[in-house]
């Protein structure tokens, strides 16, 4: 029997459950999520074969969430009820499998007892079937569990080098829970990325943290994960304080063995004092990262765009788990010099050059000159950008809803994984 994938390794981010009577509205939802935002969505118009009864469980088992479109037609549909019941089963088995309801015609959920769970669940309302800026943001943001409000103000980010194999995860889970309880934010790489440190991705994430904790499993004959050893070496390269926790059977090089503490772990007992002592030392030695990660968003700041800019800022932080800076929020020092520095040190920069505002173009030029990751977006039909950007792709959006979708598409590859949320 084929083993089921963990939620965060599944191909599709959501299964789109709906009644075919609502196809016109559902197509718009799918267009936003899949074609604009580039979120993998399982949609029966694309994937369902003739063997519907057997395809449904397989399809839902490939998805991380279910989006259920609620309407008078869908809550009467036998297939939607079947999909909903399968999703409820998945939700009972996996805490991080979510059901995300979107109500499109004010249907009375409370009149349908077999959908009773939805009475106490927040849903997104599209009363006229139209997607506006706030609802587009809500739909996309709801797919993610990251909540930056859980870590207000300054945080102590620690990179976690650990196993995700179920048979090795006991000690790693225990250590992560201890770190979480001690107020540290736990940073990791996503398991659905293409390969180890492709494009120095892992090194960049580690350099954005103020310390590292590695939990090394034993994998036979004294060996452990070579990738975890490489992550420790990256942290040492940046002078980060490290805590190395190893299974007693792991054979390490002399320099790492001198740093490591050996922990015998069983479900019944683990000696916590050595761990607590090392974590306390790590907190004392923690230092602000040399290369903190944040996104700089450059745009016009007229009053009409204030709400839009706030939503873009919130979505970027939700998806990436990084701060999002904008020039109008910078007050310290010589503002122009500070903005130049912030752009030059940013991890990612996005510039909206719709109006070809001189300040926005200058800021985009700073990102280009500093060889930063940067993207250009603009509202309207495709057209020739200013000369110095004609060798760059410009992502053109027709309205603020498409803008939200393209923001997701552009920032998603740069996201960081916050492990604290997975411990709740």
N, C-alpha and C positions, 0 to 999 in steps of 0.2 A: 504494500500500500504506500502510495506516494505521500511523503510528509508535507504537512501544510506549512506554508511560508509564514514567518512572523509578519505582523501588520506592516511594519515599516520597510519590508522588502518586497511588498506586492507591487505588481506592475501598474495597476490602475489606482488613482487616488480616490475615485468615487464611482459607484454604480448609480446610474441615473434611472430611477424608477418612475414610471409615468403611465398615464392612459393615452392610447393613440389618438383619442379625441382632442388631446391637448398638444398635438405635435407642433403646431405653429409657435406656441409659446416656448415649448421645451426645446425646439430647434434654436431659439435665440439664446437660451441658457447654455446649451451645448456649444454654440458658436463662441460665446464669451469665454467659457472655461477651456475648451479644447483648442479652438482655432486661433484665438487671440492670446489668452493667457498661457497656452501650451501646457495645460494640466491634463494628464492622461485620464480620460473618462470612458468608462464602459457604457456604451449607448447601443441599444438593440438595433437601431437603424444601420449601424456599422458592423456589429459582431454576431448577432443572433443567427443561428442556422435553423434548419427545419426541426431539429430535435429539441424543442423548447423545454420540455420537462426536465431533461437531463442537463441542458446547457445552463439553466439558472443557478443551481448550486455551485457548479464549476466557476461560473462568471463571478458570483459574489465572493467566492473564496480567493479570487484574484484581486479583490478590491480592499482598500483601506477604510472606506466609509461608504454609506449609502445616502444619496440625495433623493428624497421622496417628494415628488411634486403632488401636492394635495389639491384636489378639485372635486366637484360633485361627481365627475366621471371617474376619477381615479379611485375614490374611496368606495365606489360600487364595483370596481373591477376585480374580478377573481385573481387575475395575474398580479396586480399590484399588491393585493392582500398576501398572496403567496410570497412575493418578493419581500414584503415587510416582515412576514413571519421568519423567513430565512435570515434576514438581517438581525432580527431580535435574537435568534439563536447564536449568530456570530457575535453580537454584542455581549451575550451572556458568557461566551467563551473567551473573548478578548476585550479587556476593559477599554482599550484605545480604538476599538472599532465604533465609530459614531454614526448615528442616524440624524441627518440634517433635513428637516422638513421645510419646504417652500410652498406656501399657500397662495394660489393664484386667483381664486374667485370667491373668497369669503365663505367657503364651505364649512359646515358645522361639524367639526371633528367629534364633539362631545355626543353627538347622536349615534356614533358608531362605536359600540363597546369593544369590538375586536381591534380597534385602534386606540384603546384607552391610554396606552403609554404616552401618546402624543398630547393628551390633555395637559400634562405637566411638563411638556417640553416646549422650549421657545422655538417658534418658527419664524421664518422670514416671509413677510407679506408682500405680494405683488398684486394689489387689488385689481388693476386693469391689465395685468399681464405685461406691464412695462418695467424694464430694468433701468433704474436711475443710478446716480453716483453712489449714494449711501447703500443701496441694496446690492450693487455690484461688489462694493467693498465687503459687505457683510457675508455674501455668498462665498467669496474667495477666502476671506479671513477665517470663516468657520471650518474650513478644511484642516486648519492647523491648530495644534493644541498650545503652541507657544504663547505666553502672555507676559509681555515685558513688564506689566504692572506688578508682577510678583517680585520683581527685583528693582524697587525704586532707588534712585540715587546711585551712589558708588557701589560697585560690586567687586568681590574678589573672585576673579575667574581662574579656574584651575582646569588644565587639560587632563582628561581621563584616558589613560591607555589601558584598555581592558578587553577581555574576550566577550563575544556574544554567543558562543556555543552554549547551548542549554546545559550540557553535562559539566561545564566548567564555570558556570555563572554564579555559583553560590557565594564564594568569597567576594567576587567582584561586586555583586549586588549588596552584600553586607557592608563593604567599605563605602560604596556610594551613598548608602543610607546614612552612615555616620558623618560623611562629609556634608551632606545636605542638612542634617540636624545641626551642624556646627556653623551654618550660615554661608557656606561656599557655593558659588555657582559653578556647575560642572559642565565643561565644554567638551564636545567630541566631534568626530567626523561622522557623516551619514553613511550608513552601510549600503545605500543604493548608489553611491558614487562609483565611477567606472573602474578605478584601480588605485592601489596604494600610491599616495602622493603624486598623482598625475598633475603636472604643471605646478609642482611644489605647493599644492593645496594644503596638505597636512602641515608642512613646515610653516606656512603662513598662519594657519589657525593656532599652532603652538606658540608662535612668536607673539600672538595677540593676547596671551594669557600671562599670569604672574607666577605660575608654578605648574608642576606636573605630578600626578599620582599614577603610578603604573602597578597593576595587579597581574602578576605573571603566573599563568597556569602551567602545570607540568603536562607535556605532550609525549612522554615516553623517552626512555634512555637519557634522561637529564635535560631534554630540550624544552624550549618554550617558543613563543611566537617571535620570529625574526623581525616582524613589523613593529612589535612593541619595543624591542631592543633599539630599533632605528628611531622610534619616537623619543625614547630616553636620550639617545645621543643628540637628537635635534634640540631637546630642551637644554642639555648641557652646553651645547654650542652657543645658546643665547644666555647662558649663565643663570638659568631659572632654578630655584630650589626644587628638589625632587624628593618624593617619597617612593621607594621601591618595595613592594610587598610581594614576596615570592613563595610559591609552594616549596616546602623543604627539599623536595627531590630535584628541583631545578638547579642545574649547574651553570653558574655565571662566571664571567671573566673576573679576575681578581679585583679590578677597580669597582665593578658593579656589585660584587659580592660584599665588599666592605660597606657599601651604602644600604644594602638590602636588609629587611627584617623578614625572617621566615615565620610563616603562620600556618599552623595545622588547623584546618577548618572542617567542622562537621555541622550538620543542622542542629545538633544538640548543644554544642559548646564551641566557643572561640574565645581565646584570651584577648580581651579588648584593651587592656592597659598599654601594652607596647604600641598599639595602633593610635590610641588617643594621644600618647606622648609625642609620637612622630607628627601627627596632624597639627598639634599645638605648635610644634617647632616650625612646621611649614607655614602656618598662619603668621607667625612672628617674622619669618624670613620673606614672606610674600612681598613682591615689589611690583609697582606699576609696570605694565608691559612696555617694551621698547617700541612696539609697533601695534598700538591698539587698533582694532577694527571698527570702522564706521563708514556710513554711506553719506556722501554729500549730494544734495539735490539742489540744482540751480534752476531758478525759474523767475518769472515776474511776480511781484508782490502787490499788485493792485487789489482793492477791496473785493472785487468779484471773484478773485481766485483764492481768497483766504480759506474758505471751507474746503475747497478742492485740495489745496496744498496740505492742509491738516490731515485729510484722509490719506493722501499719498504718503505722508510721513508715517502715519500709523501703520499702513499696510507694509511699508518697507521694513519697519521694526518688527512687525509680527512675523513676516516671512523669514527674515535673515537672522533675527535675534541680535541685531547690531543697532546702535544708535543711528539716527538719521539727522544730519545737520543741514540747516539752511542759513543763508547769509543774513537774513533779517533777524535771526536769533543771536547773532554774534555781537557782543557788546564790549568785550574786554580789549584793552590796549588800543593800538592804532588799527581800526577795524579793517581797512583794506589790506594791511600787512597780515593780520590774523586770518582773514579769509584766504589769502594766498597760501599761507602755511597750512591751513586746514585742508584745502584742496590737494596740496602737494603731498600730504601725509595720509590722505584718505585711502581706504581699501577699494572703493568703487565710487564713481561719480556719474550722475545722470543729469543732463542739461536739456531743458525744454526751450528750444530756440524758435518757437512758433513766431513770435513777433520780431525776431532777430534783434532783441534788446541788447544794447552794447555791453551792459554789465554781464549778462548771461553768456554772450560770445567770448568776452574776456575770460570768464571763469572756465568755460570749456577749453579755451586756449591754454590756460594754466595746467589743466589736467593733461592735455595733449603734450605740452612741453615737459611735464614731469613724468611722462610715460606711465600714467595711471590707467587702470581699467576704466574706460568711460564710454557712455552711450549717448547718442543724440536722439531726441524725440521732437516731434512738431505736429501741430494740428493742421488738418487740411489735406489737399491733394499733393501727391509727390511733386517736388520741384527742386531746382538746383539750389543747394545751400551755399553759404558764403565760401569763397574760393579755398580757404585753408581747410575746409572740411569736406571738400568734394571727393576725397578718397575714402570717406567714412560712410557707412550705412546710416541713414536716418529712418527711424521708425515713425511712420505717419499714422495718426489716429484721427477718427472722424468726430469723436465726442469724448466726454469725460469718462464714459463707461469703458470705451476702448482704451483710454489712457490707463485706467486701473488694470485692465488685462495685460497691456504691454509692460507696465511696471512689474507685474508678477513675472512675466516671461524673462525680463532682463535680470532681475535680482535673484531669482530662484537658484541659479547655479552657484551663487556666492554665500548661500545660507550656512549657518552654524547650528550644530545640534546641542540643545540644552537638555542634559540628561535628568535634571531635577524633575521635569514634568513627567518623565516615564516612571518615577518612583511613587507617584501619588496613587 
